[in-house]
Amino acid sequence: MVIGKTALHVAAVAGKVDAVTSLLSHKAKAGTRDMDGSTPLHYAAAGGHAGVVSALLHSLKSKGTEDRNAWRKTPLHAAAEKGHDHVVVLLLEAGAKINSTDQNKDTPLHCAARGGHQEVVKRNQVNLQATNNVGRTATCSVLDEEFVDIHGSQIRKF
């Protein structure tokens, strides 16, 4: 076992759907937190492992989408930050809140914008005026990072 992580955490990081399914069928707890407060769902979301995310959401009965780690990030923050649009969709369909904020008051949109992840930035139902702890909106993050593709196609929609 990796220090602070269960076998389920490790399988989620690796994107091993069969291992995750097997562990869950043997009563592994999908909501178990590691030393940073992250659940297997955080790791699967960050890795873009849609099959693992689906299995965990099914086990959690779609709960756990608002579980927060030590930085108050949800699995949706993790997926958005890495640009995993397909996982973002799964989490939103399971009830994740698109405007939830982390310890810096960043929404998943802030995380996606900083990474230049255009498909995630295009998601609907976001608060485009939400500011983080330094007063920056996601639009400011896009402009700061000079993501020209996003800027060119999206700024008019912001």
N, CA, C and O of each residue as an XYZ file, in Angstrom:
632
protein
N       0.841     -1.183      0.000
C       0.000      0.000      0.000
C       0.881      1.240      0.000
O       1.900      1.297      0.688
N       0.473      2.222     -0.778
C       1.125      3.523     -0.772
C       0.721      4.205      0.535
O      -0.442      4.138      0.932
N       1.661      4.852      1.198
C       1.383      5.457      2.497
C       0.184      6.399      2.410
O       0.149      7.320      1.594
N      -0.797      6.138      3.277
C      -1.981      6.982      3.349
C      -3.053      6.676      2.322
O      -4.122      7.285      2.347
N      -2.788      5.750      1.426
C      -3.763      5.421      0.388
C      -4.179      3.956      0.518
O      -3.369      3.092      0.855
N      -5.438      3.701      0.249
C      -5.939      2.333      0.247
C      -5.712      1.721     -1.139
O      -5.307      2.407     -2.078
N      -5.980      0.427     -1.241
C      -5.893     -0.240     -2.544
C      -6.862      0.406     -3.534
O      -6.579      0.482     -4.730
N      -7.994      0.866     -3.032
C      -8.972      1.518     -3.907
C      -8.433      2.843     -4.448
O      -8.659      3.174     -5.612
N      -7.727      3.599     -3.617
C      -7.085      4.834     -4.095
C      -6.101      4.507     -5.223
O      -6.102      5.154     -6.270
N      -5.270      3.501     -4.993
C      -4.229      3.137     -5.963
C      -4.866      2.681     -7.279
O      -4.408      3.070     -8.353
N      -5.911      1.864     -7.203
C      -6.595      1.397     -8.413
C      -7.257      2.562     -9.149
O      -7.277      2.587    -10.380
N      -7.795      3.520     -8.406
C      -8.430      4.694     -9.022
C      -7.398      5.556     -9.730
O      -7.645      6.038    -10.836
N      -6.245      5.754     -9.105
C      -5.159      6.532     -9.727
C      -4.748      5.888    -11.041
O      -4.519      6.574    -12.038
N      -4.655      4.556    -11.033
C      -4.197      3.817    -12.212
C      -5.286      3.646    -13.269
O      -5.001      3.217    -14.386
N      -6.517      3.974    -12.928
C      -7.603      3.834    -13.896
C      -8.015      2.400    -14.148
O      -8.508      2.079    -15.229
N      -7.823      1.539    -13.177
C      -8.112      0.105    -13.308
C      -9.563     -0.183    -12.924
O      -9.862     -0.438    -11.758
N     -10.454     -0.143    -13.901
C     -11.880     -0.330    -13.652
C     -12.159     -1.685    -13.018
O     -12.919     -1.770    -12.054
N     -11.548     -2.754    -13.552
C     -11.796     -4.094    -13.013
C     -11.369     -4.196    -11.559
O     -12.078     -4.782    -10.741
N     -10.214     -3.630    -11.231
C      -9.732     -3.668     -9.849
C     -10.656     -2.866     -8.940
O     -10.977     -3.308     -7.837
N     -11.082     -1.700     -9.391
C     -11.988     -0.865     -8.596
C     -13.301     -1.601     -8.362
O     -13.804     -1.636     -7.239
N     -13.853     -2.185     -9.413
C     -15.114     -2.919     -9.303
C     -14.980     -4.089     -8.337
O     -15.862     -4.325     -7.512
N     -13.879     -4.816     -8.443
C     -13.636     -5.948     -7.542
C     -13.517     -5.489     -6.093
O     -14.124     -6.077     -5.197
N     -12.744     -4.450     -5.869
C     -12.581     -3.932     -4.506
C     -13.917     -3.452     -3.939
O     -14.221     -3.698     -2.771
N     -14.699     -2.781     -4.747
C     -16.008     -2.310     -4.286
C     -16.936     -3.477     -3.966
O     -17.706     -3.414     -3.007
N     -16.866     -4.544     -4.765
C     -17.720     -5.712     -4.508
C     -17.296     -6.447     -3.239
O     -18.080     -7.197     -2.658
N     -16.058     -6.229     -2.814
C     -15.556     -6.814     -1.562
C     -15.629     -5.810     -0.414
O     -14.895     -5.912      0.569
N     -16.519     -4.851     -0.560
C     -16.855     -3.889      0.502
C     -15.810     -2.814      0.779
O     -15.791     -2.239      1.867
N     -14.940     -2.535     -0.192
C     -14.043     -1.386     -0.030
C     -14.919     -0.141      0.028
O     -15.923     -0.050     -0.677
N     -14.548      0.792      0.847
C     -15.347      2.003      1.036
C     -14.917      3.078      0.038
O     -13.792      3.575      0.087
N     -15.821      3.423     -0.854
C     -15.520      4.377     -1.925
C     -15.234      5.778     -1.404
O     -14.567      6.562     -2.079
N     -15.726      6.103     -0.221
C     -15.541      7.444      0.325
C     -14.345      7.595      1.247
O     -14.196      8.626      1.903
N     -13.485      6.577      1.306
C     -12.313      6.635      2.179
C     -11.372      7.744      1.732
O     -11.123      7.921      0.540
N     -10.856      8.484      2.701
C      -9.959      9.607      2.414
C      -8.513      9.234      2.723
O      -8.237      8.458      3.639
N      -7.598      9.801      1.943
C      -6.174      9.612      2.210
C      -5.678     10.734      3.122
O      -6.477     11.489      3.674
N      -4.370     10.838      3.274
C      -3.796     11.839      4.180
C      -4.132     13.275      3.765
O      -4.151     14.172      4.608
N      -4.393     13.495      2.487
C      -4.742     14.832      1.988
C      -6.248     15.058      1.947
O      -6.718     16.108      1.508
N      -6.997     14.067      2.408
C      -8.449     14.184      2.388
C      -9.071     13.835      1.049
O     -10.277     13.996      0.864
N      -8.257     13.358      0.112
C      -8.781     13.006     -1.211
C      -9.381     11.606     -1.192
O      -8.867     10.699     -0.538
N     -10.468     11.456     -1.917
C     -11.126     10.162     -2.059
C     -10.671      9.520     -3.372
O     -10.057     10.189     -4.204
N     -10.964      8.239     -3.565
C     -10.666      7.633     -4.864
C     -11.314      8.396     -6.023
O     -10.765      8.439     -7.124
N     -12.479      8.995     -5.776
C     -13.154      9.769     -6.826
C     -12.330     10.985     -7.244
O     -12.305     11.333     -8.424
N     -11.660     11.633     -6.302
C     -10.764     12.750     -6.650
C      -9.691     12.271     -7.640
O      -9.435     12.917     -8.657
N      -9.071     11.127     -7.321
C      -7.978     10.623     -8.157
C      -8.465     10.153     -9.523
O      -7.818     10.418    -10.537
N      -9.594      9.463     -9.556
C     -10.133      9.009    -10.839
C     -10.506     10.203    -11.714
O     -10.265     10.193    -12.922
N     -11.092     11.227    -11.104
C     -11.472     12.437    -11.846
C     -10.239     13.148    -12.385
O     -10.218     13.568    -13.542
N      -9.217     13.283    -11.556
C      -7.979     13.955    -11.977
C      -7.284     13.193    -13.093
O      -6.632     13.793    -13.947
N      -7.421     11.871    -13.088
C      -6.785     11.051    -14.111
C      -7.604     10.919    -15.382
O      -7.127     10.377    -16.378
N      -8.831     11.410    -15.353
C      -9.682     11.293    -16.536
C     -10.202      9.891    -16.765
O     -10.535      9.524    -17.892
N     -10.275      9.106    -15.709
C     -10.687      7.704    -15.808
C     -12.207      7.586    -15.674
O     -12.729      7.315    -14.593
N     -12.900      7.792    -16.787
C     -14.365      7.842    -16.784
C     -14.993      6.548    -16.276
O     -15.981      6.596    -15.543
N     -14.451      5.409    -16.644
C     -14.999      4.131    -16.186
C     -14.905      3.980    -14.682
O     -15.836      3.497    -14.039
N     -13.784      4.392    -14.125
C     -13.598      4.333    -12.674
C     -14.529      5.336    -11.996
O     -15.152      5.019    -10.983
N     -14.625      6.536    -12.549
C     -15.529      7.552    -11.994
C     -16.953      7.003    -11.963
O     -17.649      7.140    -10.957
N     -17.385      6.387    -13.050
C     -18.740      5.821    -13.115
C     -18.950      4.747    -12.056
O     -19.980      4.726    -11.383
N     -17.972      3.856    -11.909
C     -18.078      2.786    -10.907
C     -18.154      3.360     -9.497
O     -18.954      2.905     -8.679
N     -17.327      4.350     -9.216
C     -17.333      4.968     -7.886
C     -18.636      5.718     -7.634
O     -19.204      5.628     -6.546
N     -19.108      6.451     -8.626
C     -20.376      7.173     -8.474
C     -21.527      6.204     -8.231
O     -22.417      6.479     -7.426
N     -21.508      5.073     -8.927
C     -22.548      4.060     -8.730
C     -22.488      3.524     -7.299
O     -23.519      3.382     -6.640
N     -21.294      3.231     -6.829
C     -21.116      2.723     -5.468
C     -21.537      3.749     -4.423
O     -22.122      3.409     -3.395
N     -21.231      4.997     -4.707
C     -21.560      6.085     -3.776
C     -23.001      6.571     -3.941
O     -23.445      7.478     -3.237
N     -23.729      5.953     -4.884
C     -25.093      6.389     -5.216
C     -25.106      7.881     -5.564
O     -25.984      8.635     -5.145
N     -24.107      8.268     -6.340
C     -23.912      9.641     -6.825
C     -23.620     10.642     -5.715
O     -23.637     11.852     -5.945
N     -23.354     10.145     -4.518
C     -22.904     11.044     -3.453
C     -21.389     11.104     -3.550
O     -20.782     10.288     -4.244
N     -20.790     12.027     -2.887
C     -19.337     12.141     -2.939
C     -18.853     13.156     -3.944
O     -17.660     13.455     -3.999
N     -19.765     13.696     -4.747
C     -19.336     14.685     -5.736
C     -18.901     15.981     -5.072
O     -18.167     16.770     -5.668
N     -19.346     16.206     -3.848
C     -18.969     17.431     -3.139
C     -17.962     17.173     -2.017
O     -17.699     18.058     -1.202
N     -17.396     15.959     -1.973
C     -16.338     15.686     -0.993
C     -15.161     16.597     -1.289
O     -14.781     16.783     -2.445
N     -14.592     17.158     -0.248
C     -13.493     18.114     -0.408
C     -12.226     17.578      0.235
O     -12.262     16.966      1.302
N     -11.104     17.819     -0.433
C      -9.819     17.414      0.126
C      -9.252     18.545      0.985
O      -9.957     19.502      1.303
N      -7.993     18.429      1.354
C      -7.364     19.419      2.236
C      -7.371     20.826      1.638
O      -7.324     21.807      2.380
N      -7.429     20.937      0.340
C      -7.448     22.237     -0.342
C      -8.876     22.660     -0.691
O      -9.091     23.640     -1.404
N      -9.846     21.903     -0.175
C     -11.276     22.123     -0.387
C     -11.692     21.945     -1.849
O     -12.714     22.471     -2.291
N     -10.870     21.188     -2.587
C     -11.213     20.890     -3.978
C     -12.138     19.674     -4.027
O     -11.971     18.713     -3.276
N     -13.108     19.743     -4.922
C     -14.010     18.622     -5.162
C     -13.448     17.795     -6.324
O     -12.525     18.242     -7.004
N     -13.990     16.602     -6.558
C     -13.583     15.854     -7.748
C     -13.794     16.655     -9.040
O     -13.038     16.496     -9.998
N     -14.812     17.509     -9.065
C     -15.052     18.341    -10.250
C     -13.909     19.324    -10.479
O     -13.513     19.549    -11.623
N     -13.376     19.912     -9.417
C     -12.196     20.774     -9.557
C     -11.055     19.976    -10.200
O     -10.379     20.461    -11.107
N     -10.855     18.742     -9.715
C      -9.754     17.908    -10.208
C      -9.906     17.605    -11.694
O      -8.936     17.696    -12.447
N     -11.110     17.247    -12.120
C     -11.348     16.937    -13.532
C     -11.212     18.178    -14.406
O     -10.610     18.120    -15.478
N     -11.766     19.293    -13.956
C     -11.715     20.540    -14.732
C     -10.284     21.035    -14.878
O      -9.881     21.483    -15.951
N      -9.524     20.953    -13.803
C      -8.138     21.422    -13.805
C      -7.288     20.677    -14.827
O      -6.364     21.242    -15.413
N      -7.612     19.396    -15.032
C      -6.852     18.571    -15.977
C      -7.489     18.527    -17.362
O      -6.937     17.919    -18.278
N      -8.643     19.165    -17.520
C      -9.277     19.230    -18.836
C     -10.014     17.975    -19.252
O     -10.169     17.721    -20.447
N     -10.469     17.189    -18.301
C     -11.175     15.942    -18.609
C     -12.674     16.207    -18.745
O     -13.458     15.939    -17.835
N     -13.046     16.738    -19.901
C     -14.421     17.163    -20.144
C     -15.418     16.027    -19.964
O     -16.495     16.237    -19.407
N     -15.076     14.822    -20.427
C     -15.992     13.686    -20.308
C     -16.265     13.349    -18.842
O     -17.375     12.940    -18.498
N     -15.274     13.514    -17.985
C     -15.460     13.272    -16.550
C     -16.247     14.425    -15.925
O     -17.075     14.205    -15.042
N     -15.993     15.642    -16.379
C     -16.768     16.796    -15.906
C     -18.255     16.537    -16.150
O     -19.081     16.779    -15.270
N     -18.592     16.050    -17.331
C     -19.989     15.762    -17.667
C     -20.566     14.714    -16.718
O     -21.672     14.884    -16.206
N     -19.822     13.631    -16.480
C     -20.295     12.583    -15.558
C     -20.569     13.146    -14.167
O     -21.596     12.848    -13.558
N     -19.651     13.951    -13.679
C     -19.799     14.516    -12.336
C     -20.979     15.484    -12.260
O     -21.726     15.484    -11.282
N     -21.142     16.305    -13.290
C     -22.278     17.232    -13.314
C     -23.601     16.471    -13.354
O     -24.555     16.834    -12.667
N     -23.650     15.417    -14.162
C     -24.864     14.599    -14.240
C     -25.174     13.926    -12.909
O     -26.334     13.647    -12.607
N     -24.133     13.662    -12.109
C     -24.311     13.024    -10.799
C     -24.637     14.037     -9.705
O     -24.849     13.660     -8.552
N     -24.679     15.314    -10.060
C     -25.078     16.323     -9.093
C     -23.979     17.224     -8.570
O     -24.214     18.002     -7.646
N     -22.779     17.139     -9.140
C     -21.701     18.033     -8.706
C     -22.109     19.480     -8.964
O     -22.792     19.782     -9.942
N     -21.686     20.348     -8.088
C     -22.037     21.768     -8.193
C     -20.938     22.521     -8.938
O     -19.805     22.612     -8.467
N     -21.285     23.055    -10.093
C     -20.322     23.713    -10.970
C     -19.726     24.973    -10.348
O     -18.618     25.367    -10.713
N     -20.420     25.598     -9.437
C     -19.925     26.840     -8.848
C     -19.344     26.672     -7.451
O     -19.161     27.660     -6.740
N     -19.050     25.431     -7.040
C     -18.449     25.242     -5.713
C     -17.033     25.812     -5.725
O     -16.365     25.821     -6.759
N     -16.587     26.284     -4.573
C     -15.276     26.926     -4.495
C     -14.330     26.160     -3.591
O     -14.749     25.498     -2.641
N     -13.035     26.261     -3.906
C     -12.001     25.636     -3.085
C     -11.466     26.646     -2.071
O     -12.069     27.701     -1.873
N     -10.341     26.332     -1.430
C      -9.818     27.226     -0.387
C      -9.412     28.594     -0.922
O      -9.356     29.562     -0.164
N      -9.132     28.681     -2.207
C      -8.786     29.967     -2.825
C      -9.995     30.639     -3.465
O      -9.870     31.649     -4.157
N     -11.158     30.062     -3.223
C     -12.420     30.507     -3.817
C     -12.430     30.344     -5.330
O     -13.181     31.029     -6.026
N     -11.603     29.445     -5.840
C     -11.629     29.111     -7.262
C     -12.770     28.134     -7.519
O     -12.958     27.178     -6.767
N     -13.525     28.375     -8.580
C     -14.532     27.426     -9.041
C     -13.839     26.455     -9.999
O     -12.704     26.705    -10.406
N     -14.498     25.357    -10.365
C     -13.920     24.490    -11.386
C     -13.619     25.251    -12.683
O     -12.670     24.913    -13.392
N     -14.418     26.270    -12.995
C     -14.172     27.083    -14.190
C     -12.834     27.809    -14.095
O     -12.100     27.875    -15.081
N     -12.506     28.358    -12.921
C     -11.195     28.993    -12.741
C     -10.083     27.975    -13.051
O      -9.126     28.279    -13.763
N     -10.234     26.773    -12.503
C      -9.214     25.730    -12.688
C      -9.058     25.374    -14.166
O      -7.940     25.244    -14.663
N     -10.174     25.218    -14.857
C     -10.131     24.880    -16.281
C      -9.534     26.016    -17.098
O      -8.725     25.778    -17.995
N      -9.923     27.234    -16.797
C      -9.437     28.393    -17.553
C      -7.930     28.548    -17.416
O      -7.237     28.828    -18.394
N      -7.425     28.366    -16.201
C      -5.974     28.487    -15.991
C      -5.202     27.449    -16.792
O      -4.077     27.695    -17.227
N      -5.814     26.290    -16.983
C      -5.153     25.231    -17.737
C      -5.384     25.305    -19.235
O      -4.824     24.509    -19.988
N      -6.207     26.255    -19.680
C      -6.469     26.397    -21.107
C      -7.388     25.327    -21.660
O      -7.325     25.010    -22.847
N      -8.234     24.773    -20.824
C      -9.104     23.674    -21.236
C     -10.428     24.208    -21.765
O     -11.401     24.366    -21.027
N     -10.436     24.478    -23.054
C     -11.538     25.160    -23.723
C     -12.868     24.430    -23.579
O     -13.888     25.071    -23.326
N     -12.885     23.118    -23.733
C     -14.154     22.389    -23.658
C     -14.778     22.509    -22.280
O     -15.998     22.622    -22.155
N     -13.960     22.485    -21.257
C     -14.485     22.627    -19.899
C     -14.978     24.050    -19.677
O     -16.000     24.262    -19.026
N     -14.254     25.022    -20.217
C     -14.640     26.426    -20.068
C     -16.010     26.675    -20.697
O     -16.755     27.536    -20.230
N     -16.345     25.935    -21.742
C     -17.607     26.138    -22.453
C     -18.829     25.609    -21.699
O     -19.956     25.863    -22.123
N     -18.643     24.895    -20.616
C     -19.778     24.317    -19.875
C     -20.793     25.384    -19.494
O     -20.433     26.527    -19.212
N     -22.042     25.007    -19.489
C     -23.131     25.928    -19.131
C     -23.306     26.031    -17.626
O     -22.662     25.317    -16.857
N     -24.183     26.925    -17.226
C     -24.619     27.091    -15.842
C     -23.486     27.446    -14.887
O     -23.475     27.000    -13.740
N     -22.553     28.231    -15.348
C     -21.462     28.653    -14.476
C     -21.630     30.124    -14.133
O     -22.225     30.893    -14.888
N     -21.106     30.488    -13.006
C     -21.124     31.885    -12.589
C     -19.859     32.539    -13.118
O     -18.792     32.404    -12.518
N     -19.966     33.233    -14.214
C     -18.801     33.839    -14.848
C     -18.275     35.041    -14.077
O     -17.181     35.530    -14.358
N     -19.037     35.512    -13.122
C     -18.596     36.650    -12.314
C     -17.965     36.218    -10.990
O     -17.517     37.069    -10.223
N     -17.921     34.914    -10.706
C     -17.346     34.432     -9.444
C     -15.877     34.826     -9.372
O     -15.114     34.620    -10.315
N     -15.503     35.392     -8.242
C     -14.112     35.797     -8.047
C     -13.459     34.910     -7.005
O     -14.113     34.424     -6.082
N     -12.146     34.705     -7.169
C     -11.407     33.917     -6.189
C     -10.884     34.824     -5.084
O     -11.297     35.978     -4.974
N      -9.964     34.298     -4.258
C      -9.508     35.060     -3.090
C      -8.669     36.287     -3.440
O      -8.412     37.118     -2.569
N      -8.241     36.418     -4.683
C      -7.512     37.623     -5.096
C      -8.350     38.474     -6.061
O      -7.835     39.360     -6.743
N      -9.653     38.180     -6.097
C     -10.567     38.993     -6.887
C     -10.554     38.728     -8.375
O     -11.020     39.560     -9.153
N     -10.030     37.589     -8.788
C      -9.938     37.267    -10.212
C     -11.096     36.381    -10.649
O     -11.446     35.419     -9.965
N     -11.686     36.708    -11.789
C     -12.700     35.843    -12.390
C     -11.990     34.845    -13.300
O     -10.800     34.984    -13.579
N     -12.726     33.846    -13.755
C     -12.148     32.890    -14.702
C     -11.745     33.593    -15.993
O     -10.751     33.218    -16.615
N     -12.495     34.596    -16.398
C     -12.150     35.368    -17.593
C     -10.776     36.004    -17.425
O      -9.966     35.994    -18.352
N     -10.515     36.550    -16.253
C      -9.192     37.136    -15.980
C      -8.107     36.075    -16.090
O      -7.020     36.344    -16.601
N      -8.402     34.863    -15.607
C      -7.427     33.776    -15.691
C      -7.104     33.449    -17.135
O      -5.947     33.221    -17.487
N      -8.137     33.426    -17.976
C      -7.927     33.163    -19.402
C      -7.021     34.230    -19.997
O      -6.061     33.912    -20.700
N      -7.318     35.476    -19.722
C      -6.532     36.574    -20.279
C      -5.114     36.590    -19.722
O      -4.163     36.853    -20.458
N      -4.964     36.312    -18.435
C      -3.638     36.280    -17.820
C      -2.749     35.226    -18.457
O      -1.555     35.449    -18.659
N      -3.329     34.087    -18.770
C      -2.553     32.980    -19.319
C      -2.417     33.062    -20.833
O      -1.716     32.250    -21.437
N      -3.070     34.022    -21.441
C      -2.999     34.246    -22.882
C      -3.416     33.026    -23.691
O      -2.759     32.659    -24.665
N      -4.511     32.405    -23.279
C      -5.033     31.283    -24.035
C      -5.823     31.839    -25.203
O      -7.037     32.031    -25.125
N      -5.108     32.092    -26.282
C      -5.679     32.793    -27.421
C      -6.877     32.054    -27.999
O      -7.870     32.687    -28.357
N      -6.807     30.721    -28.100
C      -7.936     29.986    -28.655
C      -9.186     30.187    -27.809
O     -10.275     30.419    -28.335
N      -9.019     30.098    -26.513
C     -10.165     30.305    -25.637
C     -10.589     31.758    -25.716
O     -11.775     32.062    -25.843
N      -9.636     32.635    -25.642
C      -9.941     34.069    -25.677
C     -10.696     34.420    -26.946
O     -11.719     35.103    -26.905
N     -10.184     33.949    -28.067
C     -10.797     34.296    -29.341
C     -12.196     33.749    -29.505
O     -13.063     34.434    -30.048
N     -12.438     32.535    -29.052
C     -13.749     31.939    -29.279
C     -14.701     32.116    -28.115
O     -15.911     31.960    -28.285
N     -14.195     32.434    -26.949
C     -15.056     32.445    -25.784
C     -15.258     33.808    -25.140
O     -16.273     34.014    -24.476
N     -14.361     34.718    -25.303
C     -14.449     35.953    -24.535
C     -15.755     36.689    -24.798
O     -16.291     37.334    -23.897
N     -16.272     36.602    -26.009
C     -17.533     37.267    -26.312
C     -18.684     36.653    -25.526
O     -19.662     37.333    -25.215
N     -18.567     35.366    -25.205
C     -19.613     34.692    -24.440
C     -19.488     34.987    -22.958
O     -20.466     34.854    -22.222
N     -18.306     35.385    -22.500
C     -18.112     35.687    -21.088
C     -18.833     36.971    -20.820
O     -18.828     37.457    -19.689
